[in-house]
């Protein structure tokens, strides 16, 4: 059932594009209603508008907390286009509202500024969310604009057809509900605060919006995209190169997490989600050269991460290697100039720590959630369990290898010497096979190296293989039923062995 007068209710915090939208509606014969702040902004532009409190007969109260929470407003939005509903509105002296343009108080921006709890509470929008929900529920009759980007297509449809098509209304309603849902999640997470950040929530509230459409997923026949918290900037910035792929992002995170665990200057090269080389050096360029020397064959087509600003010397050292991605906290201008000829290589500046309070992955139609495996360097909990203790050089290498091994897919083995990995065995079903792979990668460099294992040795065979290759010291969590046999094997070969008491599986 149609009605002659058409009303639009405008109540916005973000006034981008508002004046042009309002003028367009007025030109089409619409009458405008607005809350006080929005009405003042429109009046200042010379646009005719009726103050909502004059229309309802109720002024804004409680310091502005109640503006739009009035039966005349919500009945005007929720009334169906039937004779019965329209008659009930008319009997009360109310009129239907045909369009709502609302965006919500900037709650997340307020919280990001570090406001007090009381100020954050005042930034929670109630009336705006209620308007969005009411208008979106009745999308068959009411047009709902929840973002300034909605104004141009709505105005175009009204000009061309005199109406907004049903499918467009439904899409706008879906967007309004999505924005309201994201808003609620942000508030709930803020109020849960530190209590929830320390553990696992009873209800998992995901707050994410699609930020990047990727070329494809892990394989070309799969679609892929990157989603992240819409209230925060992307944790990285692409300075040059092709669009990032799904696998690029997985490897980027693996490389960045690993290099952050090492003292600067350090470099980590990742291939297929595993480090193939990691090293520290006197300079960043030296750290990269040492990381590359760890396994130059596997490094081809990998991702390189640095934990300090890339300089010209490091950029020059990168010239001989094809890499998909280079990531660092920043780059000197001369380094960017030297990297510019690598047109296909993505050069990434990491803006902030991308670590989330939880790690989430899909499984069995649901989600597995865990707290991150943060670095633990409680050396006081480490125990020397063999007759021989590590010498100072071995101690330093054991600490380095232990930091690297937790970033390698389990079963994981890392051989290292002098702040450089020399052999890595990753993702094996058998731990002794992981040792064999690491030893094979190291070759003669295994002599005098130390070995780190992400979990205990279930049998002494891994230690036997390492000892035969010339490894001199081992670090592992301990905890196997056969620990006494493993320790006896290490003693028999003159190896030093340290138990950390902490496992670092990474599946």
N, C-alpha and C positions, 0 to 999 in steps of 0.2 A: 504494500500500500504506500504510494508516494505521498510526499508532503511538499508544499511549495517553497518554504524557506529552508535553506541549508546552513547549518551551523558548524563551524570548526573551532575546536578548543585548543589553544596553544599555551603550553606551559613548559618552557625550556630553560636549561642551564647553559647549554652551548647554543649561542645565537647565530652560528655560521649559516648563511643562506636564508635566515628567517625572513628578513625584509622582502627579498625577492619572492619568496614563496607566498607570503601574506598578500603582497600586491597582486600576485597572479590570481589568488583566490577571490579577492575583492573584485577584480576585473571580471570574473566569471559570475558575480552576483552572490557570492558567499558572504555570510555575516560572521565576524570574528569575535570570539570570547577569549579572554586571557587572564591569567593570574597577574598580580600587581606588578611584579618586576618585568614580566614579558610585555604587559600592556604598556608600561612606561616606555620600553624600548621601541615598541611599534608606534606609539603616539609621537615620539621624538622624530620618527621618520615620516610623519604626516599620514599615517595609515589609520583609517577609522577602526576602532576596536571598542568593545564593551567590556568593562571590568567584570570579571566573573562574580565577584561578591555583590555587585548590583543585580546581576541576573538571578542569583540564588536568593538574595535578600539576607545573606549571612556573611558578615565581614570575616576576613582572615583572623584566626584567634590563636591563642597560646604561642605568641611570638612567631607566627607563621607556620607552626607545626601542622595546623589544620587549614587548608586552603580549598582543596577540591573534594574532600571527603563529605559529600552532601548528597542526600537522596535525589535531588533534582539532577545532579550531574550523572550519577551512576544509573539512575533510571533512564535518563536521556541516552546513555550509551548502550544499555542492555536491552532496551525495548526492541522487540521484534517487529518487523513490518506487517503486523496484523491489525485488523480493525479493533480487536480487543485491547491490545497493548497501547495503541495510539489513543484510544478512547480513555484509557486509564490515565495516561499522561495528561491529556487535555482536561480531565476532571480535576486534576490537581494543579492545573495552571502551568504545567511543565512542557518542554518541547524536546524532540529528539535531537541528539548531537550526531553528526554524520562523519566527522573526521576529528582525529586527535593527533596532535604533534607533541610528543613528550620526549625529552631525554632526562636522565636521572642525575641527581646530585653526584658530584665527582668524588665518591667515597674513596676509591683506591688512590686517587691523586692526593687526597687529604692525608690518608694514612702514610703514603710515601714521604710526605713532608715531616713525619715524625710528630704528629699532633698528639695531644693527651687523649685518654680514653673518653673523657667527657666530650671533647671536640669531635672525636671520631663518631660517637653516637649521634651527635647533631648532624653529621654528614650522611646519615642513613636516610634514604628517601622512602617514604611510606605512601604518600598520596600519588606520586608519579608511577610507582609500580602498580598500584591499584588501578590507575587509569589505563595503563598499558594492558593489563590483564582483562579488564572489562571490555575495552575496545577490541582487543584481539579475539576474545571469546565470541563476540558478535560480528566477526569479520564479514559475514554474509551481507551485512548492511553498512558497517562502519569501516572507514579507512583508517589504519593506524600507521603513523610514521614515528619510528623510534630512533631515527638517526638522520642528520641533515642530508645524507646521501640519498634518502628516500624522496626528498622534495621534488627534484627535477622530473623523475619518471611519473610521479603521481600527477604533477601539474600538466605534463604533456598528455597523459591519458585523458584528463578532464577537459583539456582544450580540444582534443581531437574527437573524443567520443561523448563527452558530457558525463562520463562515468569511468570508474576504474574496474577493469575486468575481474571476474570472480577469481581466477587463478592468481592474479597479481595480488588481490586482497589476501588470499590465503598465504601466499609467500610472505607478505608483509606481516601477517599475524604470526607466522612461524618465527620470523626474525625478532619480533617483539618479545615473544615468550623466551627465545634463546637469550636475549639481552637481559631480561628479568632474571632468568635462571643463573646466568653468569654473575649478576649483581648479588644475588642471594648467596651464592657460593663464596664470593669474596668476603662478604660480611661474616658468614659462618666461620670461615677459616681464620679471619682476624680475631673474632671473639674467642675461638678455641685457643688461639695463641700458643704460648710455649708448652702448655700441657700436652697438646697434640703433637707438637714438633718433636718431642722427645721419644715418642713411641708410635704405635700404629693406631689409626683412628677406628672407631667402631663403624662409622660410615665413611666410605671413601668418596670425597667430593673432588672431582676433576675439573679444573678450570683451564681450558685450553681453546684456542682458536687457530684455524689453519693460517699459518704464516707464509709457508712456501709450498708451491706445487712442484714436486720433483719430476725429473725427466721420466722416471719409472721407479718401481720398487727394487727389490734385490735383483730381479731379472726383468727383461724388457716386457714380458707379458703381464707384469704386475704393476698396478698403480701405486704411487707413493706420494706422501705429503709430510710436512713437518708442522706440528702444532705446538704452541707454547702459550704461557700465561699472557692473555691479551693486555694486562695492565702493566706489563714490564717490557722493556725494549728487548729485541733479540740479543742473546748473549754474544753474538759475533757479527762482524761486518765484513762483507766480501769486497775487497779493494780492487781485484782484477780477476779475470778468468771466466771460464764457462760456468753455467748454472750448477749448483751442487746436486749430487745424486744421493739417493738413500744410503748407499754403501759409504759414500764420502762422509756423511754425517755420523754414521756408526764409528768409522775409523777415527774421525776427528775427535769424538768424545774419548775414545780409548787412548789416543795419543796425548790429548790434553791432560787427562787424569794422571797418566803415567809421568809426564814430565813435571807436573806440579809436585810430585813426591820427591823430586831430586833437588839437590842444592844447585843454585845457579853458579856458573852457566852450564846448562845441560841441554841435550837434544835426545829425542826419542823418535824412531822411525817405526811406523805401524803398517802392517800388511794383513788384510783379512782379520782385523780386530785383535791382532796379537803383535806385541813388539818384536821386531826382528833385529833391532839394534838400539842400545841405549848407552849413553856415556856422559860423563862430565869432563870438563877441560879447563885450562887456564883462561881460554877465551871461548866465545860461542862458536867461532869457526872451528877451533880445535875439537870442541865437543861434538860438532856435527861430523867432522872427518872421522873421529873415533867411532861414533855410532854407525856410520856407513861402513867402516872397515869390519865391524862385527859380523856383517852378513851382506856384502854388496850385491850378491845375486838376488836375494829376496827383496832388497830395498827398491828395486826397479818398480816404478808404478805405485809406490807407497805414499804414505802421508808423513810429513815431518812436523814435529811440534817443538818449539823452543820456549824456555821459561824466562827469557829476558829479551829486550829489544834487539831486533836483527840489524846488524850493521853491514857496511859495504863488504867487509871481508867475508862475512858469512854468506851474503848473497852471491859473492864470487865463487865460494866453495860449492854452492848448490848448482852451478852451471853445468857440471858434467853428469848430472843425474836427472832422469825423467821422474817427476813426482806429480801426483794428482793434486795435492793440497799442501800448502805451507801455512802453519798457524803459529802466531806469536802474540805477546801482549801489545807490541807496537813495532814499527819499522822506521828507520831513519830515511830521509828523502833519497839519499844516494843509494840505499839498498833497494828501494822501490824502483828507482830508475834502472838499476842493474837487473831486476827481476822482470821488468816490463816486456822484454822480448819473449818471455815464456807465456805466450798468449793464452794457451789452454789451461795453464796451471792456475788453480784458485789460490789467491793470496788472502788469508783470513786474519783479521785483527780481532782478538778475543776482547770483548768489552768488559766482561765481569765473570765471576765464578759461576759456571752453569750448574753446579751441584744442587740437586733438589733434595728436599727432606726425605723423600722416599724414592726407591727404585721400583719401577712398575713394568711388568711385562704380561702379555696375555697368555693364558693357558686354560685349556678345557672349557672354553667359552666364558671364562671369568678372568680375574687378574691375580697375579702373584705380586705381593708388595713386601718390601723389606727396607730396613734402614741401610744407608750406604756403608760399605766397608771402608771406613775412614782409616787413615794411616795411624798405626800404633807403634810408637818407638819407646815402649817401657823397657829400657835395657835392664832395669833392676829385676824384671821378671825372667830374664834370660838366664839359662843355666848351662854351664859347661859340664857335660856328662861323660867325657872321655878322660883318660889319664893325662893327655896333653891338652893344654889350653891354646887357643889361637894366639899367634904373635900379633903385634900391633898392625902390621900390614894386612894380615888375614882378618882381623877384627873390622878394619875399615871396609874391606871388600865384602865381608859377610853382611854388614849393614846395607851396603849398596845393593847387593844381590837380593836381599830380603825386601827392599823397597820395590824392586823391579818385578819380582816373581808374583806379587799379588795382582799385577795387571796382565798376567799371562793366563790364557784359558787352561783350566785344569783337565787332566793332570799336568802340572807345570813344573819344569826344571829350568833353572838359570845358572849358567857358569859365568863367572866374572873374575876379572883381574884388573887392579889399578884403576878402578872407576869406569870400567868398560865391560859390557857383556861380550863374551866370546863364543857362547853357544846357548841356544834356547830350544827346549823341547816343549811343545804346546799341544794341548787338546787330545792327549792319548788315553786310550782305554786302560793301558797298562803303564804303571809308573816307571818300571824298568825300561820300557820302550821310549818313554820321554827322556830318560837319562841317555839311552843310546843315541837318540837323535841329537841331543845337546852336545854330547861328546863328539859325534860325527861332524857337526857343524864347527866345533872348536878345533878339531885336529890337534896339531902340536901345541896350540895355545891352551889346551886343557892342562898342560903340565904347569903346576904352581897356581892354578886357578882354584877358586872356591865354588861350592855348589849350594844353591838354595832350592828347597822343595816346598811347594805351597801346602802340602799335607804330609802326614807321617809316612815312613817307609813300612809297608806291610810285611816285607821280607828284606833280608840283607842283600839281595841281588843287585839293587840299584847302587848301593854303596860299593859293592865289589866292582861293578863296571866303572864307576867314577875313580876308584883307587887305581885300577889298572891303567886308566888314561892319564894319571898323574895329578888328580885333584888332591889338595892337601887339607881342606877344611870343609865342613858341611853345616848348614843351618836348616832346621826343620822344626815343626811344631812339637813333635813327640806325641806320645799317647797310644802307640800301637801295643798290642799284646806281646809282640816280638821285639819291643824296644831293647831288652837285655841282649838279644842276639845281634841286633843292629849295632848296638854300642860296642859289643865285643869284637864285631867285624871291623869297625872303625879303629879300635885299639890295636888290633892285629896288624893293620896296615899303617899305623902311625898317624892316622887322621885325627884332627881336632873336630869335635862335634858339639853344637850348641842347640839346646831346645828353647823355643820361644814361648810355647804354651798357647800360641794363637794360630788358627788355621786360616788360609786365605783361598778357599775354593772360589773359582769364577767360571761358571758354566755358560 
